[in-house]
Amino acid sequence: MTEVIIGIDLGTTNSEVALLRGDRPEVLGEKQILPSFVGLDEAGNIIVGDAARNQYAAFPERTVKSIKRCMGEAVTVKLGERGYTPPEISAMIVKKLKQIAEQALGEPVHKAVITVPAYFSDAQRQATRDAGSMAGLEVCRIINEPTAAALSYEAEHHGSKTILVYDLGGGTFDVSVVTIQGGVVEVIATHGNNHLGGDDFDQKIAEFLCAHMTKEYKVDVSKDSKAMARILRAAEQAKIKLSDEPFCLIQEEYLLKHKGKPCHLSLELTRTDYEEMIEAYVSETLGLVHHALRDAGLKAGDIDEILTVGGATRTPMISRRLEEEFALQPRGEVNPDLCVALGAAVQAGIVAGKSAHSVLVDITPYSFGTSVLDEDDYTHNYVPLIRKNTPIPVTKTEAFYTCVDGQKQVNVKVYQGEDPDPDANIMIGNFTVEGLRKVEAGNMVTLTFGLDLDGILNVTAIEKETGLKKAIQIQKALSKFEEGEIATARKRIDHLFGMTPSSEVASEDPVFAEARVLIAKGESAMESASAEDREELVDLIEEIKDAIENDAADKLAVAMESLNEIIFYLEEA
């Protein structure tokens, strides 16, 4: 029987433990992610993980976080009345991970592979090994986090590939240039900063919140440790929310008292403002990326793939900047919080004599988005909300703005595809939000795309100030383009570049193409509709056909809207 060797990602903010089951790695534990917090409860007992994290805001004096930043340093940290070395605190986290593994497996665990940043010094690596030993584990191997990340993606790869691993965790950043050849993963260059990560992003938001409180109440929040712990927690939650949404409301009731009166925190933060706060940090990481490339003797064009690791890489600005630098979309099939632990499990399995395969996840093979008007040249651009290769289920929200004063409605068109020109993609649905406020241009309308494992895409548009909402549900959004649809899209593009006589594409107007798709959906819906609904479907389909024949755009839009609504109603029923 093969011995059990677990893989551990000992992270700054969160830690995980995984095991190679059969030939696939699996993260163990009901919650999978263990917050890297250690504390003392009211009775003086050691608590690790969620319990310690939950008490941090109320009792920061008896809770320790981000200990990884101190590994390898000759320091002690206070936990209650006693001082502990960084390896001792880390050992408590590793011990908890060991217990999680043993509970999941139903047997004792004695060996582990533990990951560290590639940029860790010998002293930091030894401190990590010491932490494992203190937790009762034989540390079979210490491996670099980028090596583990590459293994989680490429365990089966047998060709030759050069990969850039961009690893931005809670407390550390490192970038590695990794080659994979004949199943061997090798780090050929690395660079980084052991004191740069998501914690610094949180700190920027916290400083912004403190400045707001000073302006609002003339109070220095930084002098109140419990209030600051709550602000840091609120900052982290805001950072996470802004990865998927364009703004968030930060609220902390009764944050502290000042001159006998309660001070409340209530402030909206936009993603734009947040990204401005962290722009210098992101630029610093890109400088380190180019340093690693120079060390490897490579240029940006020599990189085949980019892997993003660490929860902080969910910030959209990071993928955007990397794509600008390398003309490559970073891969994101594997959860950035879990891919290092999964890779550690692969390495642990290899040490134990097992063979391993890459992680299998459900991803979307296409991008989904909408079109927006470019105010400079009045052309439409495609804006993906859900990008190709994103793990599903997934929900993404973006903010859009009206283009003209007094704009009463917006037409939301939903596309599937990768081309920056929306006409080159396939429109899979549209709807109109009517009754907007009569205000100047710049009225915010948020769009939310939610794609589930069954390939159902829910699209919702909301006018931010009023809550006015309209939605559509698109079945089988993950279905592959039909050949005819691809040909139609190509003809439209050829016509735009003067390559096709207009007579050949006049009948292929995008609205008419969408109308025919809608007619097909309506005819399909008749099969299960009641006699009354069937009659209404027939009438609307005839109205659409008449409008197309007579080139009556207004009548066509009204009929399509009505047919869309009844189809949506029937699918919901």
Secondary structure, DSSP 8 states (H G I E B T S, - for coil): ----EEEEE--SSEEEEEEEETTEEEE-SSS--EE-EEEE-TTS-EEETHHHHHHHTT-GGGEEE-GGGGTTSS--EEETTEEE-HHHHHHHHHHHHHHHHHHHHTS---EEEEEE-TT--HHHHHHHHHHHHHTT-EEEEEEEHHHHHHHHHHTT--SEEEEEEEEE-SS-EEEEEEEEETTEEEEEEEEEETT-SHHHHHHHHHHHHHHHHHHHHS--GGG-HHHHHHHHHHHHHHHHHTTTSSEEEEEEEEEEEETTEEEEEEEEEEHHHHHHHHHHHHHHHHHHHHHHHHHHT--GGG--EEEEESGGGGSHHHHHHHHHHHS---B-SS-TTTHHHHHHHHHHHHHTT---------B-SS-EEEEEE-TTT--EEEEEEE-TT-BSSEEEEEEEE-SSTT--EEEEEEEESS-SSGGGSEEEEEEEEE------S--EEEEEEEE-TTS-EEEEEEETTT--EEEEEETTTTS---HHHHHHHHHHHHHHTT-S-HHHHGGG-HHHHHHHHHHHHHHHHGGGS-HHHHHHHHHHHHHHHHHHHTT-HHHHHHHHHHHHHHHHHHHH-
